[in-house]
Amino acid sequence: MSTFHGKVAAVTGAGSGIGRALSLGLARRGARLALSDVDEVGLAETARVARTLGAEVEAARLDLGDAEAVKAYASAIAARFGVVHQIYNNAGIAFSRSVLDSSYADYERVFAVNLWGVIHGTKEFLPHLIASGDGHVVNISSLNGFMAQGQMSHYCTAKFAVRGFTESLRIEMLAAGLPVRVTVVHPGGVKTNIASAALARARAAGLAVSGEDEARERVYNEKLLKLSPDLAAETILAGVARDQARVLVGNDARAVDLLVRAFPVAYQRAAVALGRRLTAAVRGRR
C-alpha cells in the first residue's frame, strides 16, 4: 500500500512554513488534503497551489484551542472524504518572555495552540484513523522538545509535553495492536515566520517590545532559522514513509540531541553561554 497516494491527510497550520511545505509535499505524492489554519489568506494560497498540483483539497479556518470546533472539524472531514488516514498536528506559535515577566495568559495562549492543539487534533482524529485501518499521527514538537532555553518556558513546556504525549500514544497503539503509527518530529531552526509572528503577537497583546527584542528577531531570522521548509517537509515525509517513531530535522537538531544525551545537566550551562552569545550578537546589531 502507498504511504501517501490516495490517502486523506489533515494538516494544521497549513497556511505557511512547514505546514504549507508538508501540504504541497503531500499533494505531489497524490494525497487528498484537509488543510486548516487561522490565517485564512495564507491557507487559501496553500490550497490554491495544492490544487494546481492535482490534489483534492478541503480548506477551513480552525481554532485548535477550541476542542468542540476541532471535534466538529474532524467529523466534517471524515464525512467529506469518507475516511481519514493521517493527521499532521503542525500548527505552533512562539513567545519570548522570562518566567518572572510572564502572565498566566501568556502561558495559556501558547499552550492553547502548541499543546492543546496537538491533543485536540490527535484525540478527535484518532477514531477516524483507527477506522481507516492504516492511520498515522504525526505531531510536530521541536528541538526545544528535548532542550530547554531561557526566555522560552512557554514554548519549551509545550514542546516537551508534545513529545511525552506522542510517545505515550505510540506505546498505547503498539500495546493495543491498533492500526495507527505514531511519529514525533523535532525540527531545528527552520526558515519560517515564527520569530516575526511572536513579536507581532506581543505587540498585538499590548506588551512592550524593546529594541533588543527587535534585534533578537533579526538574529533569529538571519542566523538561526536557516533550514528550508521544503527540506524540512521532505525529511518529515521520508520519516513517515519509514514509520520512524522520532524524526530529527536539521543538523542543529541532531547535534543538540547528541549534546543533551551526553550532558543532560551540563548542557544547561551551555544554553546560558549560547544565550549570552546571542545577546552579544543582538547588541552588536543595534
C-alpha positions as CSV (number, residue, x, y, z in Angstrom):
1,M,0.0,0.0,0.0
2,S,1.2,3.5,-0.8
3,T,2.1,5.7,2.2
4,F,0.6,8.8,0.6
5,H,-1.1,8.2,-2.8
6,G,-4.8,8.4,-2.4
7,K,-4.6,8.8,1.4
8,V,-6.6,11.6,3.2
9,A,-4.2,13.7,5.2
10,A,-5.2,16.5,7.5
11,V,-2.6,19.3,8.1
12,T,-2.9,22.0,10.7
13,G,-1.1,25.3,10.4
14,A,-1.1,24.8,6.6
15,G,-1.1,28.5,5.8
16,S,2.7,28.9,5.9
17,G,6.1,27.5,6.8
18,I,6.4,23.8,7.5
19,G,2.6,23.3,7.3
20,R,2.5,24.7,3.7
21,A,5.5,22.7,2.7
22,L,4.0,19.5,4.1
23,S,0.8,20.2,2.3
24,L,2.5,20.6,-1.0
25,G,4.8,17.7,-0.5
26,L,1.7,15.5,0.3
27,A,-0.1,16.9,-2.8
28,R,2.9,15.9,-5.0
29,R,2.7,12.4,-3.6
30,G,-1.0,12.1,-4.5
31,A,-2.6,12.6,-1.1
32,R,-6.1,14.2,-0.7
33,L,-5.9,17.1,1.7
34,A,-7.8,18.6,4.6
35,L,-6.0,21.9,5.4
36,S,-6.6,24.2,8.3
37,D,-5.2,27.4,9.8
38,V,-6.3,30.6,11.5
39,D,-4.6,32.6,8.7
40,E,-7.2,32.4,6.0
41,V,-5.2,34.3,3.4
42,G,-2.2,32.0,3.8
43,L,-4.4,29.0,3.9
44,A,-6.2,30.0,0.7
45,E,-2.8,30.3,-1.1
46,T,-1.6,26.9,0.1
47,A,-4.9,25.3,-1.1
48,R,-4.6,27.1,-4.5
49,V,-1.1,25.8,-5.1
50,A,-2.0,22.3,-3.9
51,R,-4.9,22.2,-6.4
52,T,-2.6,23.2,-9.2
53,L,-0.5,20.1,-8.3
54,G,-3.7,18.0,-8.8
55,A,-4.7,17.5,-5.2
56,E,-8.3,17.3,-3.9
57,V,-8.4,19.9,-1.2
58,E,-10.8,20.9,1.6
59,A,-9.6,24.1,3.4
60,A,-11.1,25.6,6.5
61,R,-10.3,28.1,9.2
62,L,-9.8,26.3,12.5
63,D,-9.0,27.4,16.1
64,L,-7.1,24.5,17.5
65,G,-7.6,25.7,21.1
66,D,-11.4,25.1,20.8
67,A,-12.0,21.4,21.5
68,E,-15.6,21.5,20.2
69,A,-14.5,23.2,17.0
70,V,-11.8,20.6,16.4
71,K,-14.3,17.8,17.1
72,A,-16.8,19.1,14.6
73,Y,-14.0,19.7,12.1
74,A,-12.7,16.1,12.3
75,S,-16.2,14.7,11.9
76,A,-16.8,17.0,8.9
77,I,-13.5,15.9,7.2
78,A,-14.4,12.2,7.8
79,A,-17.8,12.8,6.3
80,R,-16.4,14.8,3.4
81,F,-13.8,12.2,2.3
82,G,-15.3,9.1,3.8
83,V,-12.1,8.3,5.6
84,V,-9.1,10.0,7.2
85,H,-5.7,8.3,7.2
86,Q,-3.2,10.9,8.5
87,I,-3.1,13.9,10.9
88,Y,-0.2,16.3,10.9
89,N,-0.5,18.4,14.1
90,N,1.9,21.1,12.9
91,A,0.4,24.5,14.0
92,G,2.5,26.3,16.5
93,I,3.3,29.8,17.9
94,A,6.3,31.2,19.8
95,F,6.6,33.7,22.6
96,S,9.7,35.1,24.4
97,R,9.5,36.4,28.0
98,S,11.1,35.3,31.3
99,V,9.1,33.3,33.8
100,L,9.0,36.3,36.1
101,D,7.7,38.7,33.4
102,S,5.1,36.2,32.0
103,S,1.5,36.2,32.9
104,Y,-0.7,33.1,33.1
105,A,-2.4,34.4,30.0
106,D,0.9,34.2,28.1
107,Y,1.2,30.5,29.0
108,E,-2.4,29.8,28.2
109,R,-2.0,31.5,24.8
110,V,0.9,29.3,23.8
111,F,-0.4,26.1,25.3
112,A,-3.8,26.6,23.5
113,V,-2.1,26.1,20.1
114,N,1.2,24.2,20.8
115,L,-0.1,21.7,23.3
116,W,-3.9,21.6,23.4
117,G,-4.0,22.0,19.6
118,V,-2.0,18.8,19.3
119,I,-4.1,17.0,21.9
120,H,-7.3,18.1,20.4
121,G,-6.2,17.2,16.9
122,T,-5.0,13.8,18.0
123,K,-8.0,12.8,20.1
124,E,-10.6,13.9,17.6
125,F,-9.0,12.4,14.5
126,L,-7.8,9.2,16.2
127,P,-11.1,7.2,16.0
128,H,-11.1,8.0,12.2
129,L,-7.5,6.9,11.8
130,I,-8.2,3.7,13.6
131,A,-11.3,3.1,11.4
132,S,-9.2,3.7,8.3
133,G,-7.1,0.6,9.1
134,D,-4.0,2.5,8.0
135,G,-3.6,5.5,10.2
136,H,-0.7,7.8,11.1
137,V,-0.4,10.5,13.8
138,V,2.4,13.0,13.1
139,N,3.0,15.5,15.9
140,I,5.4,18.4,15.5
141,S,7.5,19.1,18.6
142,S,10.8,20.9,18.3
143,L,14.5,20.9,19.1
144,N,13.0,22.6,22.2
145,G,11.1,19.4,23.0
146,F,14.4,18.0,24.4
147,M,16.5,21.1,25.0
148,A,15.2,24.0,27.1
149,Q,16.1,27.6,26.6
150,G,15.7,30.7,28.8
151,Q,13.0,33.2,27.9
152,M,11.1,30.4,26.2
153,S,9.5,28.5,29.1
154,H,6.0,28.7,27.4
155,Y,7.3,27.2,24.1
156,C,9.6,24.6,25.8
157,T,7.0,23.4,28.2
158,A,4.5,22.8,25.4
159,K,7.0,21.1,23.1
160,F,8.4,18.8,25.9
161,A,4.8,17.9,26.6
162,V,4.1,17.2,22.9
163,R,7.0,14.7,23.0
164,G,5.7,12.9,26.1
165,F,2.1,12.9,24.8
166,T,3.1,11.5,21.4
167,E,5.5,8.8,22.8
168,S,2.7,7.7,25.2
169,L,0.3,7.5,22.3
170,R,2.7,5.3,20.3
171,I,3.1,2.9,23.3
172,E,-0.7,2.7,23.6
173,M,-1.2,2.0,19.9
174,L,1.5,-0.7,19.9
175,A,0.1,-2.3,23.1
176,A,-3.4,-2.4,21.8
177,G,-2.3,-3.6,18.3
178,L,-4.3,-0.8,16.7
179,P,-3.6,0.2,13.0
180,V,-2.2,3.6,13.8
181,R,1.5,4.5,13.5
182,V,2.8,7.5,15.6
183,T,5.7,9.9,14.9
184,V,7.0,12.8,16.9
185,V,9.1,15.4,14.9
186,H,11.8,17.6,16.3
187,P,12.7,20.4,13.8
188,G,15.7,22.6,14.5
189,G,15.9,26.1,13.1
190,V,13.6,26.2,10.0
191,K,13.2,29.4,8.0
192,T,9.6,30.3,8.9
193,N,7.9,33.4,10.2
194,I,7.6,32.1,13.8
195,A,10.1,34.6,15.3
196,S,8.5,37.6,13.5
197,A,5.0,36.4,14.3
198,A,6.0,36.1,18.0
199,L,7.0,39.8,18.0
200,A,3.8,40.8,16.2
201,R,1.8,38.8,18.7
202,A,3.5,40.6,21.6
203,R,2.7,44.0,20.1
204,A,-0.9,42.9,19.5
205,A,-1.2,41.9,23.1
206,G,-0.1,45.4,24.2
207,L,3.2,44.2,25.6
208,A,6.3,46.5,25.5
209,V,8.7,45.5,22.7
210,S,12.2,46.7,23.2
211,G,14.9,47.4,20.6
212,E,16.7,44.3,21.9
213,D,13.6,42.2,21.2
214,E,13.6,43.6,17.6
215,A,17.3,42.9,17.2
216,R,16.8,39.3,18.6
217,E,14.1,38.7,16.0
218,R,16.6,39.8,13.2
219,V,19.3,37.5,14.6
220,Y,16.9,34.5,14.7
221,N,15.7,35.2,11.2
222,E,19.2,35.7,9.7
223,K,21.4,33.4,11.8
224,L,19.3,30.6,13.4
225,L,16.2,29.9,11.3
226,K,18.1,28.7,8.2
227,L,16.7,25.3,7.0
228,S,14.3,25.5,4.1
229,P,10.7,24.5,5.0
230,D,10.6,22.4,1.8
231,L,13.7,20.4,3.0
232,A,12.1,20.1,6.5
233,A,8.9,18.7,5.0
234,E,10.8,16.2,2.8
235,T,12.7,15.0,5.9
236,I,9.4,14.6,7.8
237,L,7.6,12.8,5.0
238,A,10.6,10.5,4.5
239,G,10.4,9.6,8.2
240,V,6.6,9.0,7.9
241,A,7.2,6.7,5.0
242,R,9.7,4.7,7.0
243,D,7.4,4.7,10.1
244,Q,10.1,6.4,12.2
245,A,9.0,6.9,15.8
246,R,11.2,10.0,16.0
247,V,12.3,12.3,13.3
248,L,15.1,14.9,13.8
249,V,15.0,17.7,11.2
250,G,18.2,19.6,10.5
251,N,21.9,19.3,11.6
252,D,21.3,21.5,14.6
253,A,18.5,19.2,15.9
254,R,20.8,16.2,15.5
255,A,23.8,17.9,17.2
256,V,21.7,19.3,20.1
257,D,20.2,15.8,20.6
258,L,23.6,14.3,21.0
259,L,24.7,17.1,23.3
260,V,21.7,16.7,25.6
261,R,22.0,12.9,25.7
262,A,25.7,13.2,26.6
263,F,25.4,16.1,29.0
264,P,21.8,16.1,30.3
265,V,22.7,18.6,33.1
266,A,25.8,20.4,31.8
267,Y,24.0,21.4,28.6
268,Q,22.0,23.9,30.6
269,R,25.2,25.9,31.3
270,A,25.9,25.7,27.6
271,A,22.5,27.1,27.0
272,V,23.4,30.0,29.2
273,A,26.6,30.6,27.2
274,L,24.6,30.4,24.0
275,G,22.1,32.9,25.3
276,R,25.0,35.3,26.2
277,R,26.5,35.0,22.8
278,L,23.1,35.6,21.2
279,T,22.7,38.7,23.4
280,A,26.1,39.9,22.3
281,A,25.1,39.4,18.7
282,V,21.9,41.3,19.3
283,R,23.7,44.2,20.9
284,G,26.2,44.3,18.0
285,R,23.3,44.8,15.6
286,R,21.5,47.6,17.4
